[in-house]
Amino acid sequence: MAALFIIVWIIPAAWGAYSGYWRAARPALSPSEFATDIGIALMTAAAPIFMFHMVWVGAFMEMSGGLSALGSWAWYWSWITALIWFPLMVIAYIWRAMKIRKQDRAG
């Protein structure tokens, strides 16, 4: 059971970080561009993470016999894990954007 909960936290964190890293390929030049990029990364990350939670919570609830609360539990876990994957997404975006800016200044 402990391995399941580790996977439940690691996969959303990795996907969130990847989404932020991917979106920073063209760093923002203004706060509004930054907000737009983070919004797009958020939409890119949230749907697959929610689907991931629907699958594992669905499998767990089917095993225990109760599928009636599947949507609410998947929604709950998506928001709880967002406390980890959303900050990682923003950090990955900023880290890659700073790295690209540094390379542009050097070369």
All heavy atoms as an XYZ file, in Angstrom:
854
protein
N       0.819     -1.195      0.000
C       0.000      0.000      0.000
C       0.864      1.261      0.000
O       0.508      2.246     -0.630
C      -0.926     -0.028      1.217
C      -1.927      1.085      1.224
S      -3.022      1.141     -0.199
C      -4.334      0.103      0.342
N       1.989      1.214      0.696
C       2.878      2.383      0.744
C       3.424      2.711     -0.645
O       3.537      3.881     -1.010
C       4.014      2.137      1.724
N       3.744      1.677     -1.419
C       4.249      1.910     -2.780
C       3.189      2.592     -3.633
O       3.507      3.464     -4.443
C       4.673      0.590     -3.415
N       1.936      2.253     -3.450
C       0.849      2.883     -4.194
C       0.777      4.380     -3.886
O       0.669      5.199     -4.787
C      -0.483      2.214     -3.860
C      -1.727      2.872     -4.471
C      -1.704      2.737     -5.988
C      -2.975      2.257     -3.897
N       0.878      4.729     -2.624
C       0.800      6.140     -2.260
C       2.016      6.926     -2.731
O       1.910      8.094     -3.084
C       0.564      6.302     -0.763
C      -0.851      6.003     -0.383
C      -1.184      4.826      0.253
C      -1.866      6.883     -0.711
C      -2.488      4.546      0.582
C      -3.185      6.613     -0.386
C      -3.501      5.430      0.262
N       3.176      6.286     -2.782
C       4.363      6.952     -3.335
C       4.155      7.229     -4.822
O       4.437      8.320     -5.311
C       5.627      6.102     -3.091
C       5.979      6.125     -1.596
C       6.802      6.608     -3.915
C       7.069      5.167     -1.206
N       3.625      6.256     -5.549
C       3.344      6.442     -6.980
C       2.308      7.542     -7.178
O       2.411      8.359     -8.077
C       2.881      5.113     -7.612
C       4.049      4.136     -7.677
C       2.287      5.328     -8.998
C       3.669      2.731     -8.050
N       1.318      7.574     -6.304
C       0.259      8.577     -6.400
C       0.827      9.984     -6.270
O       0.311     10.925     -6.859
C      -0.810      8.303     -5.317
C      -1.744      9.475     -5.138
C      -1.596      7.060     -5.675
N       1.900     10.169     -5.540
C       2.520     11.489     -5.385
C       3.597     11.741     -6.430
O       3.751     12.863     -6.899
C       3.110     11.638     -3.983
C       2.057     11.760     -2.948
C       1.518     10.750     -2.203
C       1.372     12.944     -2.553
N       0.549     11.247     -1.375
C       0.445     12.588     -1.560
C       1.458     14.280     -2.951
C      -0.389     13.517     -0.955
C       0.629     15.199     -2.334
C      -0.283     14.824     -1.356
N       4.364     10.722     -6.814
C       5.494     10.920     -7.730
C       5.035     11.189     -9.159
O       5.563     12.088     -9.819
C       6.448      9.714     -7.679
C       7.201      9.726     -6.346
C       7.436      9.734     -8.836
C       8.096      8.548     -6.139
N       4.080     10.453     -9.660
C       3.648     10.632    -11.051
C       3.061     12.027    -11.286
O       3.463     12.705    -12.231
C       2.699      9.503    -11.487
C       3.501      8.206    -11.607
C       2.011      9.837    -12.807
C       2.703      6.988    -11.927
N       2.149     12.529    -10.449
C       1.678     13.902    -10.667
C       2.789     14.943    -10.528
O       2.825     15.919    -11.287
C       0.614     14.101     -9.585
C       0.133     12.731     -9.282
C       1.342     11.860     -9.431
N       3.702     14.746     -9.578
C       4.806     15.698     -9.411
C       5.695     15.721    -10.650
O       6.078     16.793    -11.134
C       5.626     15.338     -8.174
N       6.007     14.553    -11.187
C       6.847     14.486    -12.383
C       6.132     15.092    -13.592
O       6.742     15.830    -14.372
C       7.236     13.031    -12.673
N       4.842     14.813    -13.744
C       4.103     15.370    -14.876
C       3.970     16.883    -14.750
O       4.087     17.608    -15.736
C       2.728     14.714    -15.012
C       2.023     15.206    -16.227
C       0.980     16.070    -16.259
C       2.328     14.896    -17.588
N       0.614     16.314    -17.560
C       1.429     15.606    -18.394
C       3.283     14.098    -18.206
C       1.450     15.541    -19.780
C       3.293     14.035    -19.588
C       2.396     14.741    -20.351
N       3.734     17.372    -13.559
C       3.647     18.819    -13.357
C       4.962     19.513    -13.670
O       4.994     20.533    -14.357
N       6.063     18.945    -13.177
C       7.383     19.525    -13.454
C       7.680     19.490    -14.955
O       8.188     20.465    -15.516
C       8.457     18.776    -12.673
N       7.340     18.402    -15.609
C       7.560     18.309    -17.051
C       6.736     19.354    -17.801
O       7.217     19.970    -18.753
C       7.228     16.907    -17.566
C       7.272     16.828    -19.073
C       8.492     16.822    -19.742
C       6.109     16.817    -19.823
C       8.543     16.788    -21.129
C       6.140     16.782    -21.206
C       7.366     16.773    -21.844
O       7.402     16.749    -23.220
N       5.493     19.562    -17.389
C       4.637     20.542    -18.059
C       5.216     21.949    -17.957
O       5.208     22.709    -18.925
C       3.228     20.527    -17.457
O       2.616     19.292    -17.703
N       5.714     22.308    -16.783
C       6.337     23.622    -16.621
C       7.619     23.741    -17.422
O       7.872     24.758    -18.071
N       8.427     22.682    -17.396
C       9.686     22.681    -18.148
C       9.419     22.797    -19.645
O      10.069     23.566    -20.347
C      10.446     21.392    -17.835
C      11.827     21.331    -18.433
C      12.890     21.939    -17.793
C      12.053     20.656    -19.627
C      14.163     21.881    -18.331
C      13.316     20.599    -20.178
C      14.371     21.205    -19.527
O      15.624     21.154    -20.067
N       8.427     22.068    -20.129
C       8.065     22.091    -21.548
C       7.579     23.470    -21.975
O       7.954     23.973    -23.025
C       6.982     21.044    -21.801
C       6.206     21.259    -23.058
C       6.616     20.996    -24.331
C       4.897     21.803    -23.172
N       5.628     21.338    -25.224
C       4.566     21.839    -24.534
C       3.967     22.257    -22.241
C       3.348     22.301    -24.988
C       2.762     22.724    -22.693
C       2.459     22.749    -24.057
N       6.767     24.110    -21.156
C       6.178     25.393    -21.532
C       7.210     26.517    -21.539
O       7.020     27.526    -22.203
C       5.032     25.725    -20.570
C       4.182     26.849    -21.002
C       3.509     26.548    -22.314
N       3.048     27.801    -22.890
C       2.751     27.990    -24.148
N       2.816     26.982    -24.990
N       2.368     29.145    -24.593
N       8.323     26.357    -20.844
C       9.354     27.403    -20.772
C      10.302     27.370    -21.956
O      11.312     28.069    -21.949
C      10.138     27.284    -19.471
N      10.001     26.613    -22.987
C      10.880     26.567    -24.163
C      11.029     27.956    -24.778
O      12.062     28.282    -25.359
C      10.346     25.583    -25.191
N       9.991     28.772    -24.656
C      10.045     30.164    -25.086
C       9.674     30.999    -23.865
O       8.502     31.211    -23.564
C       9.039     30.428    -26.206
C       9.154     31.824    -26.809
C       7.964     32.159    -27.683
N       6.680     32.096    -26.980
C       6.190     33.086    -26.222
N       6.870     34.179    -26.037
N       5.008     32.955    -25.644
N      10.681     31.477    -23.113
C      10.405     32.170    -21.851
C       9.547     33.433    -22.037
O       9.644     34.124    -23.054
C      11.788     32.545    -21.327
C      12.738     31.657    -22.033
C      12.113     31.352    -23.364
N       8.755     33.720    -21.050
C       7.877     34.892    -21.066
C       8.696     36.170    -20.935
O       9.736     36.200    -20.276
C       6.892     34.795    -19.915
N       8.204     37.232    -21.575
C       8.862     38.533    -21.516
C       8.106     39.528    -20.645
O       8.607     40.623    -20.395
C       9.026     39.108    -22.929
C       9.851     38.253    -23.892
C       9.829     38.850    -25.290
C      11.275     38.112    -23.387
N       6.906     39.171    -20.206
C       6.116     40.063    -19.362
C       5.317     39.218    -18.360
O       5.174     38.014    -18.535
C       5.158     40.887    -20.226
O       4.157     40.056    -20.768
N       4.808     39.869    -17.314
C       3.989     39.116    -16.346
C       2.746     38.478    -16.977
O       2.355     37.377    -16.588
C       3.591     40.180    -15.315
C       4.673     41.196    -15.382
C       5.082     41.237    -16.836
N       2.133     39.156    -17.952
C       0.949     38.560    -18.584
C       1.319     37.329    -19.411
O       0.560     36.352    -19.448
C       0.213     39.584    -19.439
O       1.011     39.994    -20.522
N       2.462     37.352    -20.081
C       2.919     36.157    -20.816
C       3.239     35.028    -19.848
O       2.956     33.863    -20.134
C       4.149     36.483    -21.657
C       3.860     37.266    -22.912
C       5.111     37.476    -23.745
O       6.127     36.769    -23.524
O       5.082     38.341    -24.626
N       3.837     35.373    -18.707
C       4.139     34.361    -17.694
C       2.844     33.719    -17.193
O       2.754     32.495    -17.097
C       4.913     34.987    -16.528
C       5.172     34.042    -15.396
C       6.123     33.044    -15.505
C       4.461     34.151    -14.216
C       6.361     32.168    -14.457
C       4.690     33.289    -13.161
C       5.645     32.290    -13.280
N       1.837     34.543    -16.908
C       0.547     34.016    -16.442
C      -0.101     33.134    -17.507
O      -0.668     32.081    -17.187
C      -0.379     35.166    -16.069
N      -0.006     33.546    -18.766
C      -0.554     32.738    -19.857
C       0.170     31.402    -19.960
O      -0.468     30.347    -20.092
C      -0.449     33.498    -21.191
O      -1.175     34.721    -21.085
C      -0.997     32.669    -22.343
N       1.503     31.434    -19.896
C       2.277     30.192    -19.971
C       1.956     29.261    -18.812
O       1.788     28.055    -19.003
C       3.774     30.498    -19.991
C       4.248     31.003    -21.335
O       3.481     30.913    -22.315
O       5.406     31.482    -21.407
N       1.848     29.799    -17.606
C       1.522     28.967    -16.446
C       0.101     28.419    -16.585
O      -0.169     27.265    -16.248
C       1.711     29.750    -15.133
C       3.202     30.043    -14.902
C       1.134     28.996    -13.940
C       4.095     28.811    -14.813
N      -0.818     29.220    -17.097
C      -2.185     28.739    -17.324
C      -2.237     27.592    -18.310
O      -2.950     26.607    -18.100
N      -1.474     27.715    -19.394
C      -1.435     26.641    -20.387
C      -0.786     25.393    -19.795
O      -1.267     24.272    -19.994
C      -0.709     27.100    -21.663
C      -1.554     28.157    -22.378
C      -0.413     25.928    -22.594
C      -0.844     28.870    -23.501
N       0.295     25.572    -19.049
C       0.939     24.426    -18.400
C      -0.007     23.784    -17.390
O      -0.047     22.553    -17.271
C       2.237     24.863    -17.726
N      -0.769     24.598    -16.684
C      -1.735     24.079    -15.715
C      -2.796     23.233    -16.411
O      -3.113     22.128    -15.960
C      -2.389     25.235    -14.958
C      -3.494     24.868    -13.980
C      -2.927     24.071    -12.824
C      -4.173     26.118    -13.473
N      -3.317     23.720    -17.523
C      -4.312     22.946    -18.263
C      -3.711     21.668    -18.843
O      -4.368     20.628    -18.896
C      -4.920     23.783    -19.385
C      -5.829     24.880    -18.873
S      -6.674     25.764    -20.178
C      -5.344     26.677    -20.909
N      -2.451     21.746    -19.257
C      -1.767     20.580    -19.803
C      -1.530     19.524    -18.729
O      -1.559     18.334    -19.009
C      -0.419     20.995    -20.420
O      -0.664     21.997    -21.403
C       0.289     19.829    -21.055
N      -1.296     19.963    -17.508
C      -0.999     19.027    -16.427
C      -2.250     18.515    -15.723
O      -2.313     17.341    -15.348
C      -0.073     19.686    -15.409
N      -3.243     19.367    -15.515
C      -4.381     19.007    -14.668
C      -5.216     17.860    -15.233
O      -5.603     16.957    -14.485
C      -5.259     20.230    -14.429
N      -5.505     17.880    -16.512
C      -6.360     16.828    -17.084
C      -5.723     15.434    -16.990
O      -6.369     14.503    -16.508
C      -6.719     17.168    -18.524
N      -4.445     15.253    -17.409
C      -3.855     13.917    -17.262
C      -3.714     13.477    -15.805
O      -3.879     12.295    -15.499
C      -2.478     14.048    -17.915
C      -2.599     15.201    -18.831
C      -3.581     16.130    -18.194
N      -3.443     14.417    -14.907
C      -3.318     14.046    -13.492
C      -4.672     13.599    -12.951
O      -4.767     12.609    -12.225
C      -2.718     15.208    -12.678
C      -1.246     15.369    -13.051
C      -2.881     14.979    -11.182
C      -0.571     16.596    -12.491
N      -5.737     14.309    -13.315
C      -7.073     13.899    -12.891
C      -7.415     12.520    -13.447
O      -7.947     11.666    -12.729
C      -8.112     14.933    -13.317
C      -9.506     14.581    -12.890
C      -9.876     14.685    -11.559
C     -10.433     14.136    -13.810
C     -11.161     14.356    -11.156
C     -11.723     13.811    -13.419
C     -12.090     13.920    -12.087
N      -7.096     12.280    -14.725
C      -7.368     10.959    -15.318
C      -6.561      9.871    -14.608
O      -7.062      8.775    -14.373
C      -7.068     10.973    -16.812
C      -8.076     11.768    -17.597
S      -7.915     11.649    -19.390
C      -6.248     12.131    -19.674
N      -5.309     10.181    -14.262
C      -4.485      9.226    -13.515
C      -5.157      8.876    -12.190
O      -5.245      7.707    -11.815
C      -3.086      9.818    -13.288
C      -2.256      9.062    -12.306
C      -1.703      7.845    -12.640
C      -2.025      9.572    -11.042
C      -0.935      7.139    -11.729
C      -1.254      8.874    -10.129
C      -0.707      7.655    -10.472
N      -5.670      9.885    -11.504
C      -6.343      9.630    -10.228
C      -7.648      8.866    -10.420
O      -7.995      8.043     -9.583
C      -6.592     10.935     -9.476
C      -5.341     11.527     -8.913
N      -4.529     10.865     -8.042
C      -4.757     12.721     -9.122
C      -3.503     11.621     -7.727
N      -3.614     12.763     -8.384
N      -8.351      9.127    -11.511
C      -9.576      8.364    -11.784
C      -9.249      6.884    -11.945
O      -9.974      6.026    -11.449
C     -10.259      8.877    -13.056
C     -10.929     10.213    -12.910
S     -12.357     10.200    -11.851
C     -13.557      9.424    -12.903
N      -8.146      6.584    -12.610
C      -7.779      5.177    -12.844
C      -7.389      4.494    -11.535
O      -7.919      3.430    -11.207
C      -6.635      5.079    -13.880
C      -6.069      3.685    -13.931
C      -7.136      5.508    -15.241
N      -6.469      5.093    -10.773
C      -6.021      4.371     -9.580
C      -7.071      4.365     -8.488
O      -7.249      3.359     -7.802
C      -4.665      4.852     -9.074
C      -4.656      6.048     -8.181
C      -4.391      7.316     -8.556
C      -4.902      6.082     -6.775
N      -4.472      8.149     -7.471
C      -4.775      7.427     -6.366
C      -5.214      5.130     -5.814
C      -4.946      7.831     -5.048
C      -5.388      5.534     -4.491
C      -5.254      6.868     -4.118
N      -7.822      5.459     -8.315
C      -8.885      5.458     -7.316
C      -9.998      4.505     -7.754
O     -10.563      3.779     -6.937
C      -9.420      6.893     -7.074
C     -10.661      6.876     -6.207
C      -8.363      7.755     -6.410
N     -10.292      4.490     -9.069
C     -11.305      3.567     -9.573
C     -10.932      2.120     -9.328
O     -11.762      1.315     -8.900
N      -9.676      1.779     -9.582
C      -9.227      0.406     -9.338
C      -9.294      0.064     -7.857
O      -9.737     -1.017     -7.472
C      -7.806      0.224     -9.854
N      -8.899      0.997     -7.017
C      -8.916      0.777     -5.573
C     -10.352      0.628     -5.071
O     -10.652     -0.261     -4.281
C      -8.210      1.945     -4.877
C      -8.104      1.780     -3.398
C      -7.238      0.862     -2.845
C      -8.880      2.563     -2.554
C      -7.133      0.708     -1.477
C      -8.785      2.426     -1.191
C      -7.913      1.498     -0.643
N     -11.266      1.476     -5.560
C     -12.659      1.412     -5.095
C     -13.383      0.198     -5.652
O     -14.239     -0.372     -4.981
C     -13.389      2.701     -5.458
C     -12.857      3.889     -4.699
S     -13.703      5.379     -5.154
C     -14.552      5.692     -3.620
N     -13.047     -0.183     -6.879
C     -13.674     -1.378     -7.440
C     -13.247     -2.602     -6.637
O     -14.045     -3.493     -6.381
C     -13.270     -1.540     -8.903
C     -14.021     -2.645     -9.598
C     -13.735     -2.664    -11.082
O     -13.542     -1.592    -11.668
O     -13.710     -3.781    -11.635
N     -11.998     -2.587     -6.211
C     -11.497     -3.700     -5.416
C     -12.204     -3.754     -4.054
O     -12.479     -4.817     -3.531
C      -9.986     -3.536     -5.218
C      -9.291     -4.739     -4.652
S      -7.515     -4.515     -4.625
C      -7.337     -3.296     -3.355
N     -12.500     -2.572     -3.495
C     -13.152     -2.543     -2.188
C     -14.676     -2.558     -2.292
O     -15.350     -2.606     -1.275
C     -12.707     -1.309     -1.402
O     -13.160     -0.140     -2.034
N     -15.221     -2.476     -3.511
C     -16.653     -2.650     -3.696
C     -17.489     -1.392     -3.807
O     -18.699     -1.485     -3.914
N     -16.911     -0.204     -3.799
C     -17.751      0.994     -3.865
C     -17.300      1.989     -4.913
O     -16.345      2.710     -4.707
N     -17.968      2.033     -6.049
C     -17.622      2.972     -7.114
C     -18.440      4.260     -7.068
O     -18.239      5.152     -7.871
C     -17.821      2.328     -8.487
C     -16.741      1.360     -8.932
C     -17.132      0.680    -10.220
C     -15.417      2.066     -9.100
N     -19.344      4.385     -6.123
C     -20.254      5.529     -6.124
C     -19.549      6.854     -5.863
O     -19.995      7.892     -6.339
C     -21.362      5.316     -5.097
O     -20.802      5.218     -3.806
N     -18.451      6.863     -5.137
C     -17.760      8.112     -4.801
C     -16.503      8.323     -5.635
O     -15.638      9.109     -5.258
C     -17.402      8.113     -3.319
N     -16.405      7.650     -6.776
C     -15.192      7.708     -7.585
C     -14.825      9.130     -7.994
O     -13.695      9.567     -7.808
C     -15.352      6.834     -8.836
C     -14.228      6.906     -9.859
C     -12.929      6.443     -9.236
C     -14.564      6.049    -11.063
N     -15.764      9.882     -8.555
C     -15.466     11.233     -9.030
C     -15.015     12.157     -7.928
O     -14.047     12.900     -8.073
N     -15.686     12.114     -6.783
C     -15.308     13.012     -5.690
C     -13.945     12.655     -5.110
O     -13.164     13.540     -4.775
C     -16.380     13.000     -4.606
O     -16.536     11.702     -4.068
N     -13.643     11.377     -5.013
C     -12.328     10.991     -4.494
C     -11.213     11.333     -5.463
O     -10.144     11.776     -5.062
C     -12.281      9.497     -4.164
C     -12.735      9.239     -2.772
C     -13.931      8.728     -2.392
C     -12.024      9.508     -1.567
N     -14.008      8.665     -1.034
C     -12.851      9.132     -0.498
C     -10.766     10.037     -1.287
C     -12.459      9.263      0.830
C     -10.378     10.170      0.038
C     -11.214      9.786      1.076
N     -11.425     11.142     -6.757
C     -10.405     11.502     -7.741
C     -10.187     13.013     -7.746
O      -9.059     13.494     -7.840
C     -10.797     11.011     -9.134
N     -11.258     13.771     -7.624
C     -11.168     15.229     -7.545
C     -10.376     15.634     -6.298
O      -9.501     16.491     -6.344
C     -12.578     15.797     -7.525
C     -12.666     17.280     -7.566
C     -13.050     18.084     -6.550
C     -12.371     18.129     -8.669
N     -13.020     19.393     -6.966
C     -12.609     19.438     -8.261
C     -11.941     17.900     -9.971
C     -12.419     20.532     -9.094
C     -11.751     18.997    -10.796
C     -11.988     20.279    -10.370
N     -10.693     14.997     -5.162
C     -10.003     15.267     -3.900
C      -8.502     15.012     -4.030
O      -7.693     15.858     -3.667
C     -10.611     14.394     -2.800
C      -9.832     14.393     -1.512
C      -9.931     15.453     -0.631
C      -9.011     13.317     -1.176
C      -9.222     15.446      0.565
C      -8.308     13.303      0.009
C      -8.412     14.368      0.871
O      -7.705     14.363      2.044
N      -8.103     13.863     -4.567
C      -6.688     13.532     -4.692
C      -5.982     14.444     -5.684
O      -4.814     14.784     -5.507
C      -6.492     12.071     -5.089
C      -6.472     11.207     -3.880
C      -7.484     10.419     -3.423
C      -5.410     11.092     -2.943
N      -7.106      9.816     -2.262
C      -5.834     10.204     -1.941
C      -4.143     11.649     -2.852
C      -5.039      9.862     -0.862
C      -3.342     11.305     -1.772
C      -3.789     10.429     -0.801
N      -6.672     14.857     -6.735
C      -6.062     15.780     -7.705
C      -5.723     17.104     -7.041
O      -4.663     17.681     -7.280
C      -6.991     16.006     -8.894
O      -7.191     14.802     -9.580
N      -6.609     17.613     -6.203
C      -6.333     18.886     -5.516
C      -5.282     18.723     -4.427
O      -4.460     19.620     -4.224
C      -7.617     19.480     -4.940
C      -8.408     20.142     -6.008
C      -9.574     19.686     -6.550
C      -8.078     21.333     -6.720
N      -9.990     20.538     -7.557
C      -9.089     21.552     -7.676
C      -7.024     22.236     -6.654
C      -9.076     22.638     -8.548
C      -7.024     23.318     -7.522
C      -8.037     23.506     -8.449
N      -5.286     17.625     -3.721
C      -4.267     17.398     -2.678
C      -2.882     17.307     -3.314
O      -1.933     17.919     -2.832
C      -4.586     16.114     -1.871
C      -5.843     16.319     -1.038
C      -3.424     15.711     -0.991
C      -5.712     17.355      0.057
N      -2.749     16.539     -4.385
C      -1.438     16.426     -5.021
C      -1.035     17.710     -5.726
O       0.141     17.934     -5.978
C      -1.379     15.246     -6.022
O      -2.379     15.423     -7.010
C      -1.533     13.918     -5.324
N      -2.005     18.584     -6.022
C      -1.669     19.881     -6.629
C      -0.816     20.724     -5.691
O      -0.077     21.604     -6.138
C      -2.935     20.633     -7.008
N      -0.873     20.447     -4.408
C       0.000     21.146     -3.457
C       1.464     20.830     -3.726
O       2.347     21.595     -3.341
C      -0.360     20.765     -2.020
C      -1.759     21.164     -1.553
C      -2.035     20.578     -0.182
C      -1.928     22.666     -1.566
N       1.733     19.733     -4.398
C       3.101     19.356     -4.770
C       3.377     19.684     -6.231
O       4.354     20.336     -6.560
C       3.330     17.842     -4.529
C       3.156     17.492     -3.058
C       4.699     17.415     -5.036
C       4.161     18.101     -2.126
N       2.525     19.227     -7.154
C       2.877     19.353     -8.567
C       2.750     20.765     -9.107
O       3.501     21.139    -10.014
C       2.137     18.346     -9.438
C       0.658     18.486     -9.577
C      -0.282     17.737     -8.925
C      -0.068     19.362    -10.437
N      -1.537     18.129     -9.324
C      -1.439     19.127    -10.257
C       0.298     20.346    -11.358
C      -2.426     19.806    -10.932
C      -0.690     21.026    -12.042
C      -2.033     20.762    -11.824
N       1.863     21.588     -8.584
C       1.757     22.953     -9.106
C       3.002     23.790     -8.776
O       3.564     24.422     -9.682
C       0.481     23.645     -8.605
C       0.323     25.021     -9.182
C      -0.102     25.181    -10.487
C       0.628     26.141     -8.437
C      -0.237     26.454    -11.043
C       0.501     27.408     -8.966
C       0.068     27.563    -10.272
N       3.484     23.807     -7.535
C       4.734     24.545     -7.279
C       5.913     23.991     -8.078
O       6.754     24.760     -8.563
C       4.964     24.388     -5.781
C       3.626     24.108     -5.219
C       2.887     23.344     -6.289
N       5.987     22.669     -8.237
C       7.064     22.091     -9.034
C       6.968     22.525    -10.489
O       7.992     22.750    -11.141
C       7.045     20.567     -8.942
C       7.548     19.981     -7.636
C       7.368     18.467     -7.639
C       8.989     20.342     -7.389
N       5.752     22.668    -11.005
C       5.555     23.122    -12.369
C       6.088     24.546    -12.534
O       6.811     24.844    -13.481
C       4.068     23.081    -12.723
C       3.740     23.523    -14.127
S       1.970     23.478    -14.455
C       1.406     24.843    -13.457
N       5.762     25.426    -11.605
C       6.222     26.816    -11.679
C       7.732     26.895    -11.508
O       8.413     27.625    -12.228
C       5.476     27.683    -10.644
C       6.031     29.093    -10.616
C       3.993     27.705    -10.940
N       8.286     26.115    -10.585
C       9.735     26.101    -10.367
C      10.456     25.611    -11.615
O      11.471     26.180    -12.026
C      10.087     25.236     -9.136
C       9.628     25.951     -7.862
C      11.577     24.927     -9.081
C       9.641     25.073     -6.630
N       9.945     24.543    -12.244
C      10.575     24.017    -13.466
C      10.517     25.048    -14.584
O      11.483     25.209    -15.340
C       9.898     22.718    -13.896
N       9.402     25.757    -14.693
C       9.273     26.805    -15.714
C      10.323     27.894    -15.483
O      11.055     28.265    -16.411
C       7.870     27.413    -15.670
C       7.674     28.508    -16.697
C       7.130     28.219    -17.927
C       8.064     29.830    -16.442
C       6.954     29.204    -18.882
C       7.901     30.819    -17.383
C       7.349     30.508    -18.596
O       7.201     31.486    -19.548
N      10.397     28.389    -14.263
C      11.336     29.475    -13.957
C      12.772     29.009    -14.146
O      13.607     29.736    -14.701
C      11.096     30.000    -12.525
C       9.733     30.703    -12.478
C      12.212     30.932    -12.080
C       9.268     31.057    -11.082
N      13.078     27.799    -13.710
C      14.444     27.280    -13.829
C      14.867     27.199    -15.298
O      15.949     27.661    -15.666
C      14.527     25.913    -13.158
C      15.880     25.299    -13.253
C      16.990     25.652    -12.548
C      16.266     24.247    -14.133
N      18.047     24.861    -12.935
C      17.625     23.999    -13.909
C      15.592     23.499    -15.079
C      18.325     23.017    -14.597
C      16.292     22.523    -15.761
C      17.642     22.302    -15.511
N      13.999     26.639    -16.144
C      14.363     26.517    -17.562
C      14.427     27.886    -18.238
O      15.306     28.136    -19.061
C      13.381     25.627    -18.307
C      13.831     25.399    -19.745
C      12.980     24.413    -20.468
N      13.545     24.115    -21.781
C      12.874     23.526    -22.744
N      11.634     23.138    -22.540
N      13.443     23.301    -23.905
N      13.512     28.778    -17.896
C      13.522     30.116    -18.493
C      14.807     30.857    -18.125
O      15.425     31.506    -18.983
C      12.303     30.903    -18.037
N      15.236     30.733    -16.871
C      16.486     31.385    -16.456
C      17.687     30.771    -17.160
O      18.610     31.480    -17.552
C      16.637     31.301    -14.932
C      15.648     32.181    -14.195
S      15.704     32.004    -12.410
C      17.368     32.524    -12.066
N      17.662     29.470    -17.324
C      18.746     28.778    -18.016
C      18.832     29.234    -19.480
O      19.927     29.503    -19.989
C      18.505     27.263    -17.935
C      19.594     26.411    -18.500
C      19.237     24.948    -18.290
C      20.157     24.053    -19.057
N      19.787     22.648    -18.957
N      17.696     29.356    -20.146
C      17.672     29.800    -21.540
C      18.147     31.247    -21.647
O      18.930     31.586    -22.540
C      16.266     29.615    -22.146
C      15.979     28.124    -22.326
C      16.127     30.353    -23.468
C      14.550     27.810    -22.715
N      17.695     32.094    -20.741
C      18.124     33.503    -20.758
C      19.632     33.621    -20.551
O      20.294     34.434    -21.184
C      17.407     34.297    -19.672
C      15.944     34.360    -19.829
C      15.572     35.601    -20.571
N      14.154     35.533    -20.844
C      13.349     36.530    -20.726
N      13.807     37.693    -20.373
N      12.081     36.382    -21.002
N      20.165     32.815    -19.665
C      21.613     32.836    -19.408
C      22.386     32.402    -20.641
O      23.399     32.990    -20.996
C      21.924     31.904    -18.221
C      23.329     32.006    -17.716
C      23.507     30.978    -16.590
C      24.175     31.617    -15.429
N      24.447     30.626    -14.370
N      21.896     31.392    -21.344
C      22.545     30.924    -22.568
C      22.466     31.991    -23.660
O      23.420     32.162    -24.427
C      21.893     29.641    -23.065
C      22.207     28.440    -22.229
C      21.410     27.216    -22.673
O      20.496     27.298    -23.476
N      21.763     26.060    -22.110
N      21.337     32.693    -23.743
C      21.185     33.749    -24.743
C      22.163     34.897    -24.502
O      22.702     35.478    -25.448
C      19.760     34.288    -24.770
C      18.780     33.297    -25.389
O      19.241     32.316    -26.021
O      17.566     33.493    -25.227
N      22.380     35.245    -23.254
C      23.316     36.328    -22.925
C      24.755     35.923    -23.188
O      25.567     36.729    -23.606
C      23.170     36.724    -21.454
C      22.001     37.596    -21.200
C      22.026     38.124    -19.790
N      20.649     38.186    -19.322
C      20.223     37.748    -18.185
N      21.062     37.201    -17.316
N      18.966     37.828    -17.863
N      25.067     34.642    -22.949
C      26.442     34.161    -23.125
C      26.770     33.947    -24.615
O      27.916     34.095    -25.028
C      26.650     32.853    -22.368
N      25.795     33.594    -25.381
C      26.090     33.220    -26.768
C      25.440     34.093    -27.706
O      25.459     34.715    -28.587
